[in-house]
């Protein structure tokens, strides 16, 4: 069950180029932050805009944390 105010996502891949999948929860408020634009664009390029179900993001957990953590901390 997804907690209220969160969006489930699946990180596809690992930081060594493997195919690991990791489920995460992202606060809805984060989706409006400019730092998420690159992450969502990456997902659109890899999987298209017509994804069904959980949003898939083509990167590992470490890379996701670097992209979102560093950029969102600066805003």
C-alpha positions as CSV (number, residue, x, y, z in Angstrom):
1,X,0.0,0.0,0.0
2,X,1.3,3.4,-0.9
3,X,1.2,6.0,1.9
4,X,-0.8,9.1,1.2
5,X,1.3,11.9,-0.3
6,X,3.8,9.5,-2.0
7,X,4.4,8.2,-5.5
8,X,5.9,4.7,-5.9
9,X,8.8,4.4,-8.4
10,X,11.0,1.5,-9.4
11,X,14.7,2.2,-10.0
12,X,15.8,0.0,-12.9
13,X,19.4,-0.9,-13.1
14,X,22.3,-0.6,-10.8
15,X,25.3,1.6,-10.7
16,X,27.5,-1.0,-12.4
17,X,25.1,-1.4,-15.4
18,X,23.2,-4.4,-14.1
19,X,19.5,-5.0,-14.1
20,X,18.6,-4.7,-10.4
21,X,15.2,-3.2,-9.5
22,X,14.5,-1.3,-6.3
23,X,11.2,0.2,-5.2
24,X,11.2,3.6,-3.6
25,X,8.6,6.1,-2.5
26,X,8.9,9.8,-3.5
27,X,6.9,12.5,-1.8
28,X,4.5,14.1,-4.2
29,X,5.9,17.6,-3.4
30,X,9.3,16.4,-4.9
31,X,7.7,16.1,-8.4
32,X,7.4,19.8,-8.8
33,X,11.1,20.4,-8.0
34,X,13.3,21.3,-11.0
35,X,15.7,18.5,-9.9
36,X,13.1,15.9,-10.8
37,X,12.8,17.1,-14.4
38,X,16.0,15.3,-15.5
39,X,14.9,12.1,-13.8
40,X,11.5,12.2,-15.3
41,X,12.9,13.0,-18.8
42,X,15.3,10.1,-18.5
43,X,12.3,7.8,-17.8
44,X,10.4,9.2,-20.7
45,X,13.3,8.7,-23.1
46,X,13.9,5.1,-21.9
47,X,10.4,3.9,-21.4
48,X,8.1,6.4,-23.1
49,X,5.2,8.5,-21.7
50,X,2.7,5.7,-21.8
51,X,4.1,3.7,-18.8
52,X,1.4,1.7,-17.0
53,X,1.6,1.0,-13.3
54,X,4.6,2.1,-11.2
55,X,6.8,4.7,-12.8
56,X,10.1,3.2,-13.8
57,X,13.3,5.2,-13.6
58,X,16.4,4.0,-15.5
59,X,19.1,4.4,-12.9
60,X,20.5,2.8,-9.8
61,X,19.8,4.0,-6.3
62,X,23.2,5.7,-5.9
63,X,22.8,7.6,-9.1
64,X,19.2,8.6,-8.2
65,X,20.3,9.9,-4.8
66,X,23.1,11.9,-6.4
67,X,20.9,13.4,-9.0
68,X,18.0,14.2,-6.8
69,X,19.8,14.8,-3.5
70,X,22.4,17.2,-4.7
71,X,20.2,19.2,-7.0
72,X,17.2,19.4,-4.7
73,X,19.3,20.5,-1.8
74,X,20.5,23.5,-3.9
75,X,16.9,24.7,-4.6
